[in-house]
Amino acid sequence: MSHPPAPHQPSSRRLLLGLPLVAGLLLAFCGESRAESITAESIWDKNNAIERAQQQLPANATVTGTNCTVVRVRDWRYICTVSYTLIPPGGSAAPAPQSGSY
């Protein structure tokens, strides 16, 4: 006496292979702004590392934070990451001014 075959279930491997595609589609269509970061380093000081990172920011970027680490590689190095959000072209980070008298 044989048992009926088990219903076909998707393999976990196939499911895992599809996850990056789904994640990419969600990222592409879900938001107007994107969070990014730039990392720079300096042998001088933390402020110089932050300044170097900020020099690489796109024109439509709004800084959302900084994070710095000090490491010793022969000499001291200051490694700072500047996080930012991109404002879409024609978009605005600030609310539009309202017309009328105050």
N, CA, C and O atoms as a printed pandas DataFrame, in Angstrom:
     atom_number atom_name residue_name chain_id  residue_number  x_coord  y_coord  z_coord
0              1         N          MET        A               1    0.838   -1.162    0.000
1              2        CA          MET        A               1    0.000    0.000    0.000
2              3         C          MET        A               1    0.894    1.239    0.000
3              4         O          MET        A               1    1.723    1.413    0.893
4              5         N          SER        A               2    0.725    2.076   -0.980
5              6        CA          SER        A               2    1.576    3.265   -1.067
6              7         C          SER        A               2    0.801    4.489   -0.605
7              8         O          SER        A               2   -0.423    4.562   -0.716
8              9         N          HIS        A               3    1.543    5.429   -0.092
9             10        CA          HIS        A               3    0.943    6.683    0.371
10            11         C          HIS        A               3    0.926    7.691   -0.767
11            12         O          HIS        A               3    1.803    7.666   -1.630
12            13         N          PRO        A               4   -0.058    8.573   -0.776
13            14        CA          PRO        A               4   -0.076    9.599   -1.827
14            15         C          PRO        A               4    1.132   10.527   -1.660
15            16         O          PRO        A               4    1.611   10.735   -0.546
16            17         N          PRO        A               5    1.611   11.073   -2.757
17            18        CA          PRO        A               5    2.774   11.960   -2.659
18            19         C          PRO        A               5    2.424   13.206   -1.846
19            20         O          PRO        A               5    1.296   13.699   -1.872
20            21         N          ALA        A               6    3.415   13.687   -1.136
21            22        CA          ALA        A               6    3.226   14.899   -0.328
22            23         C          ALA        A               6    3.058   16.101   -1.258
23            24         O          ALA        A               6    3.650   16.146   -2.336
24            25         N          PRO        A               7    2.259   17.059   -0.840
25            26        CA          PRO        A               7    2.093   18.254   -1.681
26            27         C          PRO        A               7    3.437   18.956   -1.869
27            28         O          PRO        A               7    4.276   18.974   -0.969
28            29         N          HIS        A               8    3.619   19.524   -3.040
29            30        CA          HIS        A               8    4.882   20.200   -3.357
30            31         C          HIS        A               8    4.974   21.504   -2.571
31            32         O          HIS        A               8    4.075   22.343   -2.624
32            33         N          GLN        A               9    6.061   21.654   -1.853
33            34        CA          GLN        A               9    6.296   22.884   -1.112
34            35         C          GLN        A               9    7.556   23.536   -1.666
35            36         O          GLN        A               9    8.506   22.841   -2.027
36            37         N          PRO        A              10    7.571   24.876   -1.736
37            38        CA          PRO        A              10    8.756   25.533   -2.281
38            39         C          PRO        A              10    9.969   25.240   -1.397
39            40         O          PRO        A              10    9.878   25.256   -0.170
40            41         N          SER        A              11   11.082   24.978   -2.032
41            42        CA          SER        A              11   12.285   24.689   -1.257
42            43         C          SER        A              11   12.801   25.974   -0.618
43            44         O          SER        A              11   12.592   27.070   -1.138
44            45         N          SER        A              12   13.467   25.825    0.500
45            46        CA          SER        A              12   13.998   26.994    1.191
46            47         C          SER        A              12   15.071   27.663    0.351
47            48         O          SER        A              12   15.255   28.877    0.443
48            49         N          ARG        A              13   15.773   26.906   -0.458
49            50        CA          ARG        A              13   16.804   27.497   -1.320
50            51         C          ARG        A              13   16.183   28.440   -2.345
51            52         O          ARG        A              13   16.693   29.539   -2.562
52            53         N          ARG        A              14   15.104   28.028   -2.967
53            54        CA          ARG        A              14   14.423   28.869   -3.943
54            55         C          ARG        A              14   13.888   30.134   -3.272
55            56         O          ARG        A              14   13.945   31.220   -3.849
56            57         N          LEU        A              15   13.377   29.991   -2.072
57            58        CA          LEU        A              15   12.870   31.132   -1.329
58            59         C          LEU        A              15   13.995   32.107   -1.009
59            60         O          LEU        A              15   13.829   33.319   -1.147
60            61         N          LEU        A              16   15.134   31.583   -0.584
61            62        CA          LEU        A              16   16.275   32.441   -0.265
62            63         C          LEU        A              16   16.813   33.156   -1.499
63            64         O          LEU        A              16   17.264   34.297   -1.402
64            65         N          LEU        A              17   16.772   32.515   -2.632
65            66        CA          LEU        A              17   17.241   33.143   -3.858
66            67         C          LEU        A              17   16.321   34.276   -4.306
67            68         O          LEU        A              17   16.774   35.211   -4.965
68            69         N          GLY        A              18   15.061   34.206   -3.964
69            70        CA          GLY        A              18   14.115   35.249   -4.350
70            71         C          GLY        A              18   14.112   36.455   -3.433
71            72         O          GLY        A              18   13.619   37.517   -3.813
72            73         N          LEU        A              19   14.654   36.313   -2.230
73            74        CA          LEU        A              19   14.646   37.426   -1.273
74            75         C          LEU        A              19   15.393   38.665   -1.765
75            76         O          LEU        A              19   14.866   39.769   -1.622
76            77         N          PRO        A              20   16.596   38.538   -2.338
77            78        CA          PRO        A              20   17.268   39.749   -2.816
78            79         C          PRO        A              20   16.474   40.486   -3.888
79            80         O          PRO        A              20   16.482   41.716   -3.926
80            81         N          LEU        A              21   15.797   39.757   -4.749
81            82        CA          LEU        A              21   14.985   40.398   -5.783
82            83         C          LEU        A              21   13.851   41.194   -5.155
83            84         O          LEU        A              21   13.613   42.341   -5.532
84            85         N          VAL        A              22   13.160   40.601   -4.213
85            86        CA          VAL        A              22   12.052   41.284   -3.540
86            87         C          VAL        A              22   12.574   42.501   -2.776
87            88         O          VAL        A              22   11.968   43.571   -2.831
88            89         N          ALA        A              23   13.687   42.348   -2.069
89            90        CA          ALA        A              23   14.253   43.468   -1.314
90            91         C          ALA        A              23   14.650   44.609   -2.242
91            92         O          ALA        A              23   14.411   45.775   -1.927
92            93         N          GLY        A              24   15.253   44.284   -3.381
93            94        CA          GLY        A              24   15.631   45.316   -4.343
94            95         C          GLY        A              24   14.440   46.063   -4.892
95            96         O          GLY        A              24   14.483   47.284   -5.039
96            97         N          LEU        A              25   13.376   45.344   -5.196
97            98        CA          LEU        A              25   12.169   45.999   -5.704
98            99         C          LEU        A              25   11.546   46.914   -4.654
99           100         O          LEU        A              25   11.092   48.013   -4.970
100          101         N          LEU        A              26   11.527   46.456   -3.406
101          102        CA          LEU        A              26   10.985   47.292   -2.341
102          103         C          LEU        A              26   11.797   48.568   -2.173
103          104         O          LEU        A              26   11.229   49.649   -2.021
104          105         N          LEU        A              27   13.105   48.451   -2.200
105          106        CA          LEU        A              27   13.958   49.628   -2.050
106          107         C          LEU        A              27   13.794   50.589   -3.216
107          108         O          LEU        A              27   13.841   51.805   -3.030
108          109         N          ALA        A              28   13.603   50.062   -4.400
109          110        CA          ALA        A              28   13.500   50.910   -5.582
110          111         C          ALA        A              28   12.197   51.700   -5.622
111          112         O          ALA        A              28   12.168   52.810   -6.155
112          113         N          PHE        A              29   11.122   51.150   -5.071
113          114        CA          PHE        A              29    9.823   51.782   -5.242
114          115         C          PHE        A              29    9.206   52.354   -3.969
115          116         O          PHE        A              29    8.134   52.955   -4.038
116          117         N          CYS        A              30    9.834   52.190   -2.825
117          118        CA          CYS        A              30    9.158   52.531   -1.582
118          119         C          CYS        A              30    9.444   53.905   -1.007
119          120         O          CYS        A              30    8.679   54.354   -0.154
120          121         N          GLY        A              31   10.469   54.585   -1.407
121          122        CA          GLY        A              31   10.736   55.835   -0.717
122          123         C          GLY        A              31   11.218   56.922   -1.640
123          124         O          GLY        A              31   11.781   56.662   -2.703
124          125         N          GLU        A              32   10.983   58.159   -1.208
125          126        CA          GLU        A              32   11.454   59.288   -1.975
126          127         C          GLU        A              32   12.879   59.642   -1.595
127          128         O          GLU        A              32   13.639   60.106   -2.445
128          129         N          SER        A              33   13.265   59.436   -0.342
129          130        CA          SER        A              33   14.617   59.769    0.076
130          131         C          SER        A              33   15.366   58.507    0.449
131          132         O          SER        A              33   14.775   57.495    0.825
132          133         N          ARG        A              34   16.694   58.593    0.333
133          134        CA          ARG        A              34   17.531   57.455    0.667
134          135         C          ARG        A              34   18.553   57.892    1.708
135          136         O          ARG        A              34   19.109   58.987    1.626
136          137         N          ALA        A              35   18.789   57.046    2.667
137          138        CA          ALA        A              35   19.818   57.315    3.665
138          139         C          ALA        A              35   21.141   56.770    3.144
139          140         O          ALA        A              35   21.212   55.640    2.661
140          141         N          GLU        A              36   22.166   57.567    3.244
141          142        CA          GLU        A              36   23.486   57.198    2.762
142          143         C          GLU        A              36   24.518   57.602    3.800
143          144         O          GLU        A              36   24.178   58.213    4.814
144          145         N          SER        A              37   25.778   57.264    3.551
145          146        CA          SER        A              37   26.860   57.704    4.420
146          147         C          SER        A              37   28.159   57.780    3.638
147          148         O          SER        A              37   28.340   57.099    2.628
148          149         N          ILE        A              38   29.054   58.621    4.123
149          150        CA          ILE        A              38   30.383   58.774    3.557
150          151         C          ILE        A              38   31.363   58.697    4.714
151          152         O          ILE        A              38   31.148   59.304    5.764
152          153         N          THR        A              39   32.443   57.945    4.518
153          154        CA          THR        A              39   33.468   57.806    5.548
154          155         C          THR        A              39   34.775   58.405    5.049
155          156         O          THR        A              39   35.173   58.188    3.905
156          157         N          ALA        A              40   35.433   59.155    5.912
157          158        CA          ALA        A              40   36.737   59.741    5.595
158          159         C          ALA        A              40   37.621   59.628    6.825
159          160         O          ALA        A              40   37.139   59.430    7.940
160          161         N          GLU        A              41   38.919   59.755    6.603
161          162        CA          GLU        A              41   39.829   59.682    7.736
162          163         C          GLU        A              41   40.843   60.813    7.671
163          164         O          GLU        A              41   41.050   61.432    6.627
164          165         N          SER        A              42   41.465   61.065    8.809
165          166        CA          SER        A              42   42.460   62.125    8.919
166          167         C          SER        A              42   43.508   61.717    9.945
167          168         O          SER        A              42   43.215   60.991   10.895
168          169         N          ILE        A              43   44.723   62.188    9.743
169          170        CA          ILE        A              43   45.756   61.990   10.761
170          171         C          ILE        A              43   45.821   63.199   11.682
171          172         O          ILE        A              43   46.540   63.175   12.681
172          173         N          TRP        A              44   45.077   64.262   11.361
173          174        CA          TRP        A              44   45.143   65.500   12.135
174          175         C          TRP        A              44   44.229   65.483   13.346
175          176         O          TRP        A              44   44.692   65.534   14.485
176          177         N          ASP        A              45   42.916   65.410   13.093
177          178        CA          ASP        A              45   41.953   65.387   14.199
178          179         C          ASP        A              45   40.574   64.994   13.681
179          180         O          ASP        A              45   40.362   64.817   12.481
180          181         N          LYS        A              46   39.636   64.863   14.634
181          182        CA          LYS        A              46   38.269   64.438   14.304
182          183         C          LYS        A              46   37.583   65.441   13.393
183          184         O          LYS        A              46   36.925   65.046   12.429
184          185         N          ASN        A              47   37.723   66.731   13.678
185          186        CA          ASN        A              47   37.062   67.755   12.866
186          187         C          ASN        A              47   37.533   67.716   11.417
187          188         O          ASN        A              47   36.742   67.937   10.500
188          189         N          ASN        A              48   38.826   67.434   11.204
189          190        CA          ASN        A              48   39.344   67.348    9.851
190          191         C          ASN        A              48   38.756   66.155    9.117
191          192         O          ASN        A              48   38.460   66.248    7.926
192          193         N          ALA        A              49   38.582   65.031    9.812
193          194        CA          ALA        A              49   37.974   63.845    9.189
194          195         C          ALA        A              49   36.517   64.127    8.811
195          196         O          ALA        A              49   36.067   63.732    7.735
196          197         N          ILE        A              50   35.786   64.807    9.691
197          198        CA          ILE        A              50   34.391   65.165    9.389
198          199         C          ILE        A              50   34.341   66.107    8.194
199          200         O          ILE        A              50   33.506   65.938    7.306
200          201         N          GLU        A              51   35.221   67.090    8.166
201          202        CA          GLU        A              51   35.261   68.048    7.058
202          203         C          GLU        A              51   35.550   67.339    5.737
203          204         O          GLU        A              51   34.938   67.661    4.718
204          205         N          ARG        A              52   36.467   66.387    5.744
205          206        CA          ARG        A              52   36.786   65.632    4.528
206          207         C          ARG        A              52   35.580   64.836    4.034
207          208         O          ARG        A              52   35.339   64.757    2.829
208          209         N          ALA        A              53   34.833   64.256    4.946
209          210        CA          ALA        A              53   33.635   63.508    4.553
210          211         C          ALA        A              53   32.577   64.457    4.002
211          212         O          ALA        A              53   31.928   64.152    3.001
212          213         N          GLN        A              54   32.402   65.607    4.653
213          214        CA          GLN        A              54   31.384   66.563    4.203
214          215         C          GLN        A              54   31.702   67.152    2.832
215          216         O          GLN        A              54   30.791   67.543    2.102
216          217         N          GLN        A              55   32.971   67.219    2.477
217          218        CA          GLN        A              55   33.352   67.722    1.158
218          219         C          GLN        A              55   32.880   66.794    0.042
219          220         O          GLN        A              55   32.786   67.211   -1.113
220          221         N          GLN        A              56   32.588   65.554    0.374
221          222        CA          GLN        A              56   32.150   64.576   -0.626
222          223         C          GLN        A              56   30.631   64.457   -0.721
223          224         O          GLN        A              56   30.123   63.680   -1.530
224          225         N          LEU        A              57   29.899   65.219    0.097
225          226        CA          LEU        A              57   28.437   65.128    0.094
226          227         C          LEU        A              57   27.857   65.625   -1.222
227          228         O          LEU        A              57   28.355   66.602   -1.782
228          229         N          PRO        A              58   26.823   64.977   -1.722
229          230        CA          PRO        A              58   26.112   65.497   -2.894
230          231         C          PRO        A              58   25.424   66.818   -2.547
231          232         O          PRO        A              58   25.171   67.113   -1.379
232          233         N          ALA        A              59   25.132   67.596   -3.568
233          234        CA          ALA        A              59   24.524   68.918   -3.360
234          235         C          ALA        A              59   23.159   68.830   -2.681
235          236         O          ALA        A              59   22.793   69.735   -1.930
236          237         N          ASN        A              60   22.405   67.770   -2.926
237          238        CA          ASN        A              60   21.049   67.652   -2.381
238          239         C          ASN        A              60   21.011   66.815   -1.102
239          240         O          ASN        A              60   20.009   66.155   -0.824
240          241         N          ALA        A              61   22.097   66.838   -0.319
241          242        CA          ALA        A              61   22.172   66.018    0.895
242          243         C          ALA        A              61   21.889   66.844    2.147
243          244         O          ALA        A              61   22.281   68.007    2.240
244          245         N          THR        A              62   21.209   66.230    3.101
245          246        CA          THR        A              62   20.990   66.801    4.420
246          247         C          THR        A              62   21.657   65.877    5.431
247          248         O          THR        A              62   21.308   64.700    5.522
248          249         N          VAL        A              63   22.624   66.408    6.198
249          250        CA          VAL        A              63   23.360   65.601    7.169
250          251         C          VAL        A              63   22.426   65.198    8.304
251          252         O          VAL        A              63   21.714   66.031    8.865
252          253         N          THR        A              64   22.441   63.908    8.633
253          254        CA          THR        A              64   21.589   63.397    9.703
254          255         C          THR        A              64   22.385   62.932   10.918
255          256         O          THR        A              64   21.801   62.646   11.963
256          257         N          GLY        A              65   23.714   62.852   10.797
257          258        CA          GLY        A              65   24.519   62.455   11.945
258          259         C          GLY        A              65   25.960   62.197   11.582
259          260         O          GLY        A              65   26.306   62.055   10.409
260          261         N          THR        A              66   26.807   62.138   12.610
261          262        CA          THR        A              66   28.212   61.789   12.431
262          263         C          THR        A              66   28.613   60.773   13.489
263          264         O          THR        A              66   28.064   60.744   14.590
264          265         N          ASN        A              67   29.579   59.945   13.128
265          266        CA          ASN        A              67   30.107   58.950   14.052
266          267         C          ASN        A              67   31.600   58.835   13.793
267          268         O          ASN        A              67   32.020   58.625   12.655
268          269         N          CYS        A              68   32.411   58.973   14.848
269          270        CA          CYS        A              68   33.865   58.939   14.686
270          271         C          CYS        A              68   34.496   57.875   15.563
271          272         O          CYS        A              68   34.022   57.572   16.658
272          273         N          THR        A              69   35.583   57.317   15.045
273          274        CA          THR        A              69   36.362   56.314   15.760
274          275         C          THR        A              69   37.828   56.707   15.654
275          276         O          THR        A              69   38.272   57.192   14.613
276          277         N          VAL        A              70   38.574   56.499   16.721
277          278        CA          VAL        A              70   40.008   56.765   16.712
278          279         C          VAL        A              70   40.721   55.415   16.768
279          280         O          VAL        A              70   40.456   54.599   17.651
280          281         N          VAL        A              71   41.635   55.188   15.809
281          282        CA          VAL        A              71   42.396   53.938   15.779
282          283         C          VAL        A              71   43.878   54.265   15.649
283          284         O          VAL        A              71   44.264   55.343   15.196
284          285         N          ARG        A              72   44.683   53.313   16.055
285          286        CA          ARG        A              72   46.120   53.507   15.925
286          287         C          ARG        A              72   46.661   52.550   14.870
287          288         O          ARG        A              72   46.650   51.331   15.046
288          289         N          VAL        A              73   47.137   53.135   13.765
289          290        CA          VAL        A              73   47.804   52.397   12.708
290          291         C          VAL        A              73   49.099   53.169   12.468
291          292         O          VAL        A              73   49.114   54.144   11.717
292          293         N          ARG        A              74   50.171   52.740   13.099
293          294        CA          ARG        A              74   51.423   53.492   13.202
294          295         C          ARG        A              74   51.186   54.784   13.974
295          296         O          ARG        A              74   51.711   54.962   15.073
296          297         N          ASP        A              75   50.395   55.685   13.398
297          298        CA          ASP        A              75   50.007   56.928   14.069
298          299         C          ASP        A              75   48.513   56.862   14.338
299          300         O          ASP        A              75   47.831   55.940   13.891
300          301         N          TRP        A              76   48.015   57.839   15.067
301          302        CA          TRP        A              76   46.576   57.902   15.331
302          303         C          TRP        A              76   45.847   58.311   14.060
303          304         O          TRP        A              76   46.311   59.179   13.320
304          305         N          ARG        A              77   44.709   57.685   13.813
305          306        CA          ARG        A              77   43.848   58.039   12.680
306          307         C          ARG        A              77   42.435   58.254   13.202
307          308         O          ARG        A              77   41.930   57.502   14.035
308          309         N          TYR        A              78   41.828   59.288   12.691
309          310        CA          TYR        A              78   40.447   59.623   13.039
310          311         C          TYR        A              78   39.591   59.227   11.843
311          312         O          TYR        A              78   39.757   59.760   10.746
312          313         N          ILE        A              79   38.682   58.297   12.060
313          314        CA          ILE        A              79   37.813   57.804   10.996
314          315         C          ILE        A              79   36.391   58.216   11.337
315          316         O          ILE        A              79   35.836   57.797   12.353
316          317         N          CYS        A              80   35.806   59.049   10.471
317          318        CA          CYS        A              80   34.462   59.574   10.735
318          319         C          CYS        A              80   33.524   59.257    9.582
319          320         O          CYS        A              80   33.891   59.339    8.410
320          321         N          THR        A              81   32.312   58.896    9.948
321          322        CA          THR        A              81   31.255   58.627    8.981
322          323         C          THR        A              81   30.182   59.681    9.136
323          324         O          THR        A              81   29.667   59.900   10.232
324          325         N          VAL        A              82   29.847   60.334    8.034
325          326        CA          VAL        A              82   28.776   61.329    8.009
326          327         C          VAL        A              82   27.579   60.681    7.329
327          328         O          VAL        A              82   27.662   60.268    6.172
328          329         N          SER        A              83   26.470   60.593    8.048
329          330        CA          SER        A              83   25.236   60.033    7.491
330          331         C          SER        A              83   24.396   61.168    6.930
331          332         O          SER        A              83   24.367   62.267    7.484
332          333         N          TYR        A              84   23.715   60.893    5.829
333          334        CA          TYR        A              84   22.888   61.925    5.211
334          335         C          TYR        A              84   21.702   61.310    4.493
335          336         O          TYR        A              84   21.661   60.108    4.229
336          337         N          THR        A              85   20.750   62.154    4.187
337          338        CA          THR        A              85   19.573   61.772    3.419
338          339         C          THR        A              85   19.567   62.590    2.140
339          340         O          THR        A              85   19.836   63.791    2.165
340          341         N          LEU        A              86   19.261   61.942    1.023
341          342        CA          LEU        A              86   19.157   62.652   -0.247
342          343         C          LEU        A              86   17.746   63.190   -0.424
343          344         O          LEU        A              86   16.766   62.472   -0.228
344          345         N          ILE        A              87   17.656   64.441   -0.789
345          346        CA          ILE        A              87   16.365   65.059   -1.082
346          347         C          ILE        A              87   16.152   64.932   -2.585
347          348         O          ILE        A              87   17.020   65.334   -3.361
348          349         N          PRO        A              88   15.021   64.385   -3.012
349          350        CA          PRO        A              88   14.796   64.213   -4.453
350          351         C          PRO        A              88   14.769   65.557   -5.166
351          352         O          PRO        A              88   14.383   66.562   -4.569
352          353         N          PRO        A              89   15.179   65.594   -6.455
353          354        CA          PRO        A              89   15.119   66.849   -7.214
354          355         C          PRO        A              89   13.715   67.431   -7.180
355          356         O          PRO        A              89   12.733   66.723   -7.407
356          357         N          GLY        A              90   13.629   68.701   -6.899
357          358        CA          GLY        A              90   12.331   69.365   -6.803
358          359         C          GLY        A              90   11.669   69.157   -5.463
359          360         O          GLY        A              90   10.632   69.762   -5.192
360          361         N          GLY        A              91   12.242   68.313   -4.612
361          362        CA          GLY        A              91   11.692   68.054   -3.283
362          363         C          GLY        A              91   12.254   69.036   -2.275
363          364         O          GLY        A              91   13.139   69.833   -2.586
364          365         N          SER        A              92   11.739   68.967   -1.090
365          366        CA          SER        A              92   12.187   69.867   -0.045
366          367         C          SER        A              92   12.156   69.148    1.280
367          368         O          SER        A              92   11.240   68.372    1.555
368          369         N          ALA        A              93   13.160   69.405    2.107
369          370        CA          ALA        A              93   13.187   68.812    3.439
370          371         C          ALA        A              93   12.311   69.607    4.397
371          372         O          ALA        A              93   11.831   69.071    5.396
372          373         N          ALA        A              94   12.102   70.882    4.093
373          374        CA          ALA        A              94   11.318   71.751    4.958
374          375         C          ALA        A              94    9.902   71.875    4.401
375          376         O          ALA        A              94    9.711   71.776    3.189
376          377         N          PRO        A              95    8.905   72.091    5.264
377          378        CA          PRO        A              95    7.557   72.288    4.749
378          379         C          PRO        A              95    7.466   73.572    3.938
379          380         O          PRO        A              95    8.156   74.551    4.220
380          381         N          ALA        A              96    6.615   73.553    2.941
381          382        CA          ALA        A              96    6.452   74.737    2.083
382          383         C          ALA        A              96    5.804   75.860    2.889
383          384         O          ALA        A              96    4.917   75.608    3.706
384          385         N          PRO        A              97    6.248   77.108    2.659
385          386        CA          PRO        A              97    5.644   78.226    3.370
386          387         C          PRO        A              97    4.180   78.385    2.982
387          388         O          PRO        A              97    3.800   78.163    1.833
388          389         N          GLN        A              98    3.376   78.768    3.947
389          390        CA          GLN        A              98    1.951   78.967    3.683
390          391         C          GLN        A              98    1.712   80.421    3.320
391          392         O          GLN        A              98    2.321   81.327    3.887
392          393         N          SER        A              99    0.823   80.626    2.374
393          394        CA          SER        A              99    0.506   82.005    1.988
394          395         C          SER        A              99   -0.571   82.546    2.918
395          396         O          SER        A              99   -1.305   81.793    3.558
396          397         N          GLY        A             100   -0.641   83.859    2.974
397          398        CA          GLY        A             100   -1.628   84.491    3.838
398          399         C          GLY        A             100   -0.964   85.428    4.829
399          400         O          GLY        A             100    0.262   85.486    4.918
400          401         N          SER        A             101   -1.767   86.150    5.562
401          402        CA          SER        A             101   -1.195   87.099    6.526
402          403         C          SER        A             101   -1.091   86.428    7.888
403          404         O          SER        A             101   -1.819   85.481    8.187
404          405         N          TYR        A             102   -0.190   86.926    8.696
405          406        CA          TYR        A             102    0.003   86.375   10.022
406          407         C          TYR        A             102   -0.379   87.371   11.051
407          408         O          TYR        A             102   -0.286   87.092   12.246
